[in-house]
Amino acid sequence: MKNSKTVLIDKNPGRNSQTFGVARNLNTDLDLIHEPSIGVVGNKGDSQCYFGVEEKVRTIHECLRVRIGQNPGDIFMRLVQPEYTVATSDGIRNGTKEMRYSLIGREVTNDTLCEHLSASGLEGTIAVVACDKPPVGTLSAILEHNRPAIIMSDGSIRPGVDSVTKEPIDLITAYQLAGSDDEELKKRIACEACPGHGSCGGIFTYNTMQTFIGVVGMQPLEMVSPASEDKRRLEDFPNKLITYLDNMIKNDIKPRDIVTRDSIRNALIVAMSIGGSTNVMLHAPELARAAGYNNFNEDIMSFEEFNHLSKNIVPVLVDARPFGKYSMVDIDAKGGVQVFVKDLLDSGLLNGNTLTCTGETLKEQIDRLNPKKPDGQVIYPVKKPFKETGGLRLLGGNLSPEYSSILKLAGVEGGLENNVFIGKARIFDGEQKLLDTLENEPKKIKNKDMIIVRYEGPVGGPGMPEMLDSTSRITSLCRERGIIVGLMTDGRFSGGSVGLVIGHVGPEAAVGGPIGLIENGDEIIVDLNKNTLSCTELLDINISTKRKTEWQKVVDNNNGLHPAVGNADTRLLNRMRSSAVSAIFGAGMHPDRKVWIPNPRNVEKSNFIPKNIHKN
């Protein structure tokens, strides 16, 4: 037995009876029931994001069953039944109170899979993942279990086609029509935007995190970009996954051997280069925690270095939705994510020595794949990028002392003259109040408003809902009226959101953060020269002290909770409210709001420093 987490079934007739029963039902060798176990897991939910998972799990499971046995070359292990985690649909729930469960779903996936991995003592695991929160919860559980495992993306949905214009359309297209008066158009796009099955097809959170998981080393890179319906996922990839996992088991290659400081840094740099979702700065700290690191800012990448890399070193390399034209299926057609990973490697931006699930280093895997050169239309080379600076920026200032606030710079469509936005605060305590205004009184929103949506953080929501409905309506409103409107929140955004939108503002309002002290009409300044988010009025210590005192009185008179926080009417929501940590630590659920680190590890820093050979 290589590890204390490996569970071997002993020769007790009570325990053996069901183990024999499982082996008979799965048609595997009865003599293998006392060997370490191996199995397949998958994410399932209530939307078409998950429709392709079960077939892939069944196919991999069957291929695995065939390769298990006692003959030379067989895998000498006990096969267990597939297990599935549950999740909700972000696309269906955005703009509703049920959206509170989305980020919580990451935690539920971790809990569910933790039970399966730990109780079954799986020595080898293949995971098929879909949507955007379940994959992170899956990988977190795998890292905590730390026995050989490998991940495969279920794949993206193919874009729809507008039957009138013949233009490609997707979920974001549909959301951006929410404020339209053309009911026929809205129905047509809603019916045509999401054909087939698979997860969101642009560089939204799903594909940001799938690319992240590939670059961090837990998924073979060639398995990231093909569509869910691509035949390779059923005909080619299953046996490759099994071969890779078999090698990991034989060589005792564990997830924490792969997910290291340098591999996480590689994945962050790639996220910048694809103009990835702001959610990556919730998920990366969570994965680092699960991998044993105590403090993301100190152990992995400081916010100063993050901003330096995004501003000066890392460009955006893809013309991709939501800020561009193309989807992941187009990236796949041009050679897949391995194309820009190779170019980033060759340009000095990535450490090629990090280990991957294939048993190769990142560079060795890229060399074997031998990807195409960037085509210059969908995928751009580092030398002549799509955008000169990286797609993400972290903000400090008196509204964000934690430096948690994040802006998807790649998606900003205007308003940053000389890298500065100055606007007037328009307060909404909860997203629903904003949605009501956008639906019924949109003319109340004025040019240079900075909309403040608060009490939607991890504690306040509870659950930190994302705001695709709100941001999509604001984007459409700005385009139609030719105005600039910003939005900042202690909640979060979909990877499909664009515009001058700033999320994860922390500390959040529910725990007394400065965002809760802003009043209507206050001057809000976004300064990307200084990477700050500030309220001018709160610079006056007398004003800030007075407002803080008044805020505390309201809280004290309401049993310790501000009356604007969301209703926690289930045990799960109450658990989130009482245990959620700040966005800078991943906004997950931890005992007493103290981040729990499984088996903390020492930080092993390499001498590698990301550089761009095409820049001075």
Stockholm file with secondary structure:
# STOCKHOLM 1.0

chainA/1-616         MKNSKTVLIDKNPGRNSQTFGVARNLNTDLDLIHEPSIGVVGNKGDSQCYFGVEEKVRTIHECLRVRIGQNPGDIFMRLVQPEYTVATSDGIRNGTKEMRYSLIGREVTNDTLCEHLSASGLEGTIAVVACDKPPVGTLSAILEHNRPAIIMSDGSIRPGVDSVTKEPIDLITAYQLAGSDDEELKKRIACEACPGHGSCGGIFTYNTMQTFIGVVGMQPLEMVSPASEDKRRLEDFPNKLITYLDNMIKNDIKPRDIVTRDSIRNALIVAMSIGGSTNVMLHAPELARAAGYNNFNEDIMSFEEFNHLSKNIVPVLVDARPFGKYSMVDIDAKGGVQVFVKDLLDSGLLNGNTLTCTGETLKEQIDRLNPKKPDGQVIYPVKKPFKETGGLRLLGGNLSPEYSSILKLAGVEGGLENNVFIGKARIFDGEQKLLDTLENEPKKIKNKDMIIVRYEGPVGGPGMPEMLDSTSRITSLCRERGIIVGLMTDGRFSGGSVGLVIGHVGPEAAVGGPIGLIENGDEIIVDLNKNTLSCTELLDINISTKRKTEWQKVVDNNNGLHPAVGNADTRLLNRMRSSAVSAIFGAGMHPDRKVWIPNPRNVEKSNFIPKNIHKN
#=GR chainA/1-616 SS CCSTTCCCCCSCHHHHHHHHHHHHHHTCCGGGTTSCEEEEEEEEESSGGGTTHHHHHHHHHHHHHHHBSSSTTSBCSEECCCEEEEECCHHHHTTSGGGGHHHHHHHHHHHHHHHHHHHHTCSEEEEEECSSHHHHHHHHHHHHHCSSEEEEECCBCCCEECTTTCCEECHHHHHTTTTCSCHHHHHHHHHHSSCSCCBCCSSSHHHHHHHHHHHHTSSCGGGTSSBTTCTHHHHTHHHHHHHHHHHHHHTTCCHHHHSCHHHHHHHHHHHHHTTCCTTHHHHHHHHHHHTTCSCHHHHTCCHHHHHHIIIIICCBCBCBTTTSSBCHHHHHHTTCHHHHHHHHHHTTCSCTTCBCTTSSBHHHHHHHHCCCCCCSSSBCCTTSCSBSSCSEEEEBSTTCTTSCEEEEGGGCCSCCBTTEEEEEEEEEESHHHHHHHHHHCGGGSCTTEEEEEESCSTTTTTSCCBCHHHHHHHHHHHHHHTCCCEEEESSBCCTTCCSSEEECCSSCGGGTCGGGGCCTTCEEEEETTTTEEEESGGGSHHHHHHHHHHHHHHHHTTTTSCTTSCCCCSHHHHHHHHHBCCGGGTSCBCGGGCCCCSSCCCCCCCSCCCCCTTCC
#=GC SS_cons         CCSTTCCCCCSCHHHHHHHHHHHHHHTCCGGGTTSCEEEEEEEEESSGGGTTHHHHHHHHHHHHHHHBSSSTTSBCSEECCCEEEEECCHHHHTTSGGGGHHHHHHHHHHHHHHHHHHHHTCSEEEEEECSSHHHHHHHHHHHHHCSSEEEEECCBCCCEECTTTCCEECHHHHHTTTTCSCHHHHHHHHHHSSCSCCBCCSSSHHHHHHHHHHHHTSSCGGGTSSBTTCTHHHHTHHHHHHHHHHHHHHTTCCHHHHSCHHHHHHHHHHHHHTTCCTTHHHHHHHHHHHTTCSCHHHHTCCHHHHHHIIIIICCBCBCBTTTSSBCHHHHHHTTCHHHHHHHHHHTTCSCTTCBCTTSSBHHHHHHHHCCCCCCSSSBCCTTSCSBSSCSEEEEBSTTCTTSCEEEEGGGCCSCCBTTEEEEEEEEEESHHHHHHHHHHCGGGSCTTEEEEEESCSTTTTTSCCBCHHHHHHHHHHHHHHTCCCEEEESSBCCTTCCSSEEECCSSCGGGTCGGGGCCTTCEEEEETTTTEEEESGGGSHHHHHHHHHHHHHHHHTTTTSCTTSCCCCSHHHHHHHHHBCCGGGTSCBCGGGCCCCSSCCCCCCCSCCCCCTTCC
//
